[in-house]
Amino acid sequence: MEKITTFTSRMVPLLVNDIDTDQLIPARFLKVTDKKGLGANLFSDWRYNSDGSPKEDFILNQPDAKDAGILLAGDNFGCGSSREHAPWALTDFGFKAVISTSFADIFKNNSLKNGLLPIVVSPQAHSELQAVLKEDSAAKVTIDLASQTLTLPGGVSYTFPIDGFAKTCLLQGIDELGYLLTLEDRIAAYEKDHNAVIII
C-alpha cells in the first residue's frame, strides 16, 4: 500500500449526491480478487456506451481527469452495499483522496483500510472548492495527512478529521496486518515471557 503523507494534486469534480458503490464499481466486476485493472471499470455504466466506447461528456473521460489524484464528490458518497472493490477501483484509477461533506460509514472504513483517504469538509469548504474549480479547472490543492489539513490555492487551509489508527497506517503505507507485523519483536518477546495456560 502506498504511503500517504503530503501531496499536491488537481481535483476532478463529480458533484452528485448519494453515489452508491454499485455505481462506483458495478457488481459484474466483483469476481476478481486482483486490484490491478479495476480502475478501467470505475463508474463503468456512466463512463461507457453500450458498445464499450467512452462517453465523451463524462468527467473521467475528459483531459482534466488525467493525472488528478483527488475526487471532489457530492454528499453521502459511497452509500449502498459493502465492497472493497470500490476503493480498489478508485485507487487503481489514480485517486489518492476523495473529498465530500459526508461518506457512508462502510465505504469510509474500507477506504481507510485500502490506501484511499476520505476527507470530510464542511459545506462551506466544499463550496469554496467548487468555486476554485470554476475559476480554474486545473487548480491544485495540497493535502497534508500529518497535520490533517487541506490547503486551497490561495493559502486558505481547512482541517479534517481522521481516526488515529487509520492515520498511522496510511502514513506508514501499511494495513492492519502490516501494523501487527511491525510489532513482531514485541509479540515474540511477550510470548517468550508468558507461558501458555492449557486448560484441560
LUMKOLTI-270157 format. One record per residue (C-alpha): residue in one letter; z, y negated, x negated. Coordinates in Angstrom, 3 decimals, padded with zeros to 6 digits, always signed. Layout:
N
+-----+----------+----------+----------+
! res !        w !        v !        u !
+-----+----------+----------+----------+
!   a !        Z !        Y !        X !
...
+-----+----------+----------+----------+
This chain:
200
+-----+----------+----------+----------+
! res !        w !        v !        u !
+-----+----------+----------+----------+
!   m ! +000.000 ! +000.000 ! +000.000 !
!   e ! -000.966 ! -003.399 ! -001.386 !
!   k ! +001.821 ! -005.855 ! -002.159 !
!   i ! +002.055 ! -008.981 ! -000.039 !
!   t ! +003.546 ! -011.936 ! -001.901 !
!   t ! +001.788 ! -015.300 ! -001.756 !
!   f ! -001.850 ! -015.685 ! -000.780 !
!   t ! -004.211 ! -018.372 ! +000.487 !
!   s ! -006.939 ! -017.448 ! +002.920 !
!   r ! -009.293 ! -018.539 ! +005.653 !
!   m ! -008.451 ! -017.734 ! +009.259 !
!   v ! -010.535 ! -016.064 ! +011.940 !
!   p ! -009.671 ! -017.229 ! +015.483 !
!   l ! -009.629 ! -014.657 ! +018.276 !
!   l ! -007.681 ! -016.608 ! +020.853 !
!   v ! -007.497 ! -014.008 ! +023.600 !
!   n ! -004.132 ! -013.169 ! +025.147 !
!   d ! -002.888 ! -009.619 ! +025.713 !
!   i ! -005.295 ! -007.854 ! +023.371 !
!   d ! -004.272 ! -004.211 ! +023.573 !
!   t ! -004.550 ! -001.513 ! +020.947 !
!   d ! -007.399 ! +000.215 ! +022.774 !
!   q ! -009.493 ! -002.905 ! +022.217 !
!   l ! -008.360 ! -003.113 ! +018.602 !
!   i ! -009.424 ! +000.472 ! +017.916 !
!   p ! -010.784 ! +002.467 ! +020.888 !
!   a ! -009.314 ! +005.918 ! +021.476 !
!   r ! -012.503 ! +007.737 ! +020.452 !
!   f ! -011.845 ! +006.685 ! +016.848 !
!   l ! -008.324 ! +008.093 ! +016.660 !
!   k ! -009.313 ! +011.569 ! +015.498 !
!   v ! -009.411 ! +010.538 ! +011.853 !
!   t ! -006.406 ! +010.644 ! +009.533 !
!   d ! -008.040 ! +008.645 ! +006.731 !
!   k ! -007.572 ! +004.876 ! +006.891 !
!   k ! -010.764 ! +004.170 ! +004.972 !
!   g ! -013.686 ! +003.080 ! +007.105 !
!   l ! -011.688 ! +002.214 ! +010.214 !
!   g ! -012.460 ! -001.468 ! +009.727 !
!   a ! -016.036 ! -000.777 ! +010.824 !
!   n ! -014.665 ! +000.242 ! +014.234 !
!   l ! -012.247 ! -002.667 ! +014.667 !
!   f ! -012.917 ! -004.247 ! +018.089 !
!   s ! -015.853 ! -001.859 ! +018.353 !
!   d ! -016.514 ! -002.426 ! +022.057 !
!   w ! -016.516 ! -006.190 ! +021.510 !
!   r ! -018.495 ! -006.186 ! +018.256 !
!   y ! -021.390 ! -003.904 ! +019.091 !
!   n ! -024.018 ! -003.468 ! +021.785 !
!   s ! -024.583 ! -000.070 ! +023.414 !
!   d ! -027.317 ! +000.675 ! +020.872 !
!   g ! -024.924 ! +000.033 ! +017.977 !
!   s ! -026.364 ! -003.316 ! +016.982 !
!   p ! -023.845 ! -006.107 ! +016.292 !
!   k ! -023.257 ! -008.815 ! +018.880 !
!   e ! -024.130 ! -011.984 ! +017.004 !
!   d ! -021.794 ! -014.188 ! +019.046 !
!   f ! -018.660 ! -012.135 ! +018.341 !
!   i ! -016.453 ! -013.853 ! +015.789 !
!   l ! -016.071 ! -010.881 ! +013.427 !
!   n ! -019.852 ! -010.648 ! +013.105 !
!   q ! -020.203 ! -014.272 ! +012.039 !
!   p ! -020.259 ! -015.594 ! +008.458 !
!   d ! -016.891 ! -017.359 ! +008.884 !
!   a ! -015.211 ! -013.959 ! +009.240 !
!   k ! -016.298 ! -012.775 ! +005.820 !
!   d ! -013.501 ! -012.671 ! +003.257 !
!   a ! -010.974 ! -014.022 ! +005.775 !
!   g ! -007.560 ! -012.426 ! +005.355 !
!   i ! -005.847 ! -013.878 ! +008.409 !
!   l ! -006.497 ! -013.321 ! +012.102 !
!   l ! -005.317 ! -016.104 ! +014.415 !
!   a ! -004.709 ! -014.282 ! +017.684 !
!   g ! -003.634 ! -015.087 ! +021.212 !
!   d ! -000.277 ! -014.319 ! +022.803 !
!   n ! +001.147 ! -010.783 ! +023.141 !
!   f ! -001.137 ! -009.316 ! +020.506 !
!   g ! -001.214 ! -005.528 ! +020.125 !
!   c ! +000.149 ! -004.532 ! +023.515 !
!   g ! -000.626 ! -001.148 ! +025.038 !
!   s ! -000.272 ! +002.309 ! +023.547 !
!   s ! +001.196 ! +003.017 ! +020.148 !
!   r ! -001.343 ! +003.838 ! +017.462 !
!   e ! -001.036 ! +003.286 ! +013.738 !
!   h ! -004.818 ! +003.195 ! +013.615 !
!   a ! -004.669 ! -000.392 ! +014.925 !
!   p ! -003.068 ! -001.923 ! +011.803 !
!   w ! -005.100 ! +000.520 ! +009.692 !
!   a ! -008.317 ! -000.880 ! +011.151 !
!   l ! -007.189 ! -004.483 ! +010.682 !
!   t ! -006.229 ! -003.983 ! +007.028 !
!   d ! -009.355 ! -001.952 ! +006.283 !
!   f ! -011.430 ! -004.830 ! +007.656 !
!   g ! -009.657 ! -007.102 ! +005.189 !
!   f ! -006.860 ! -008.763 ! +007.140 !
!   k ! -003.501 ! -009.163 ! +005.429 !
!   a ! -001.806 ! -011.020 ! +008.266 !
!   v ! -002.085 ! -011.730 ! +011.978 !
!   i ! -000.659 ! -014.942 ! +013.418 !
!   s ! +000.380 ! -015.101 ! +017.073 !
!   t ! +003.019 ! -016.574 ! +019.338 !
!   s ! +004.226 ! -013.020 ! +020.102 !
!   f ! +003.476 ! -009.383 ! +019.328 !
!   a ! +004.093 ! -006.160 ! +021.184 !
!   d ! +007.110 ! -004.537 ! +019.525 !
!   i ! +005.497 ! -001.182 ! +018.716 !
!   f ! +002.425 ! -002.798 ! +017.187 !
!   k ! +004.614 ! -005.164 ! +015.190 !
!   n ! +006.674 ! -002.308 ! +013.760 !
!   n ! +003.568 ! -000.240 ! +012.978 !
!   s ! +002.069 ! -003.222 ! +011.187 !
!   l ! +005.109 ! -003.814 ! +009.018 !
!   k ! +005.097 ! -000.149 ! +008.001 !
!   n ! +001.409 ! -000.212 ! +007.098 !
!   g ! +000.996 ! -003.335 ! +004.997 !
!   l ! -000.012 ! -005.830 ! +007.700 !
!   l ! +002.095 ! -008.972 ! +008.112 !
!   p ! +002.631 ! -010.060 ! +011.747 !
!   i ! +003.595 ! -013.743 ! +011.742 !
!   v ! +005.200 ! -015.240 ! +014.843 !
!   v ! +004.828 ! -019.007 ! +015.199 !
!   s ! +005.773 ! -021.484 ! +017.910 !
!   p ! +003.189 ! -022.608 ! +020.474 !
!   q ! +003.157 ! -025.997 ! +018.729 !
!   a ! +002.372 ! -024.475 ! +015.333 !
!   h ! -000.243 ! -022.244 ! +016.946 !
!   s ! -001.924 ! -025.287 ! +018.491 !
!   e ! -001.914 ! -027.045 ! +015.122 !
!   l ! -003.606 ! -024.046 ! +013.518 !
!   q ! -006.279 ! -024.140 ! +016.201 !
!   a ! -006.788 ! -027.858 ! +015.570 !
!   v ! -007.163 ! -027.189 ! +011.841 !
!   l ! -009.940 ! -024.683 ! +012.551 !
!   k ! -011.704 ! -027.020 ! +014.955 !
!   e ! -011.813 ! -029.656 ! +012.246 !
!   d ! -012.869 ! -027.218 ! +009.524 !
!   s ! -013.752 ! -023.601 ! +010.297 !
!   a ! -013.402 ! -022.761 ! +006.590 !
!   a ! -009.898 ! -024.237 ! +006.302 !
!   k ! -007.348 ! -022.172 ! +004.394 !
!   v ! -003.633 ! -021.697 ! +004.882 !
!   t ! -001.070 ! -020.320 ! +002.462 !
!   i ! +001.393 ! -017.586 ! +003.309 !
!   d ! +004.448 ! -017.098 ! +001.091 !
!   l ! +006.312 ! -013.994 ! +002.177 !
!   a ! +009.238 ! -014.501 ! -000.206 !
!   s ! +010.088 ! -017.874 ! +001.348 !
!   q ! +008.714 ! -016.830 ! +004.758 !
!   t ! +006.553 ! -019.943 ! +005.005 !
!   l ! +003.116 ! -020.682 ! +006.397 !
!   t ! +001.583 ! -023.838 ! +004.920 !
!   l ! -001.305 ! -025.734 ! +006.506 !
!   p ! -003.985 ! -027.592 ! +004.509 !
!   g ! -002.214 ! -030.931 ! +004.953 !
!   g ! +001.008 ! -029.567 ! +003.465 !
!   v ! +002.965 ! -029.027 ! +006.676 !
!   s ! +004.922 ! -025.776 ! +006.500 !
!   y ! +006.424 ! -023.515 ! +009.123 !
!   t ! +008.908 ! -020.732 ! +008.582 !
!   f ! +008.507 ! -017.375 ! +010.264 !
!   p ! +010.970 ! -014.535 ! +010.912 !
!   i ! +010.718 ! -011.042 ! +009.468 !
!   d ! +013.020 ! -008.044 ! +009.243 !
!   g ! +014.726 ! -007.991 ! +005.840 !
!   f ! +013.992 ! -004.346 ! +005.033 !
!   a ! +010.342 ! -004.692 ! +006.071 !
!   k ! +010.062 ! -007.805 ! +003.902 !
!   t ! +011.409 ! -005.921 ! +000.875 !
!   c ! +008.900 ! -003.110 ! +001.388 !
!   l ! +005.943 ! -005.467 ! +001.816 !
!   l ! +006.864 ! -007.470 ! -001.273 !
!   q ! +007.012 ! -004.246 ! -003.303 !
!   g ! +003.947 ! -002.707 ! -001.668 !
!   i ! +005.784 ! +000.416 ! -000.527 !
!   d ! +006.505 ! +002.150 ! +002.764 !
!   e ! +009.832 ! +003.642 ! +003.868 !
!   l ! +009.299 ! +006.823 ! +001.859 !
!   g ! +008.290 ! +004.774 ! -001.149 !
!   y ! +011.542 ! +002.806 ! -000.831 !
!   l ! +013.553 ! +006.031 ! -000.808 !
!   l ! +011.738 ! +007.180 ! -003.925 !
!   t ! +012.882 ! +004.039 ! -005.747 !
!   l ! +016.433 ! +005.315 ! -005.189 !
!   e ! +015.687 ! +008.788 ! -006.540 !
!   d ! +018.042 ! +008.461 ! -009.531 !
!   r ! +020.902 ! +007.267 ! -007.341 !
!   i ! +020.283 ! +010.045 ! -004.834 !
!   a ! +020.239 ! +012.650 ! -007.608 !
!   a ! +023.484 ! +011.251 ! -009.066 !
!   y ! +025.146 ! +011.377 ! -005.667 !
!   e ! +024.077 ! +014.977 ! -005.113 !
!   k ! +025.371 ! +015.927 ! -008.566 !
!   d ! +028.785 ! +014.355 ! -007.931 !
!   h ! +029.226 ! +015.694 ! -004.404 !
!   n ! +029.321 ! +019.434 ! -003.887 !
!   a ! +027.667 ! +020.629 ! -000.716 !
!   v ! +030.045 ! +021.748 ! +002.005 !
!   i ! +028.947 ! +025.024 ! +003.520 !
!   i ! +030.316 ! +025.847 ! +006.947 !
!   i ! +030.197 ! +029.490 ! +007.934 !
+-----+----------+----------+----------+
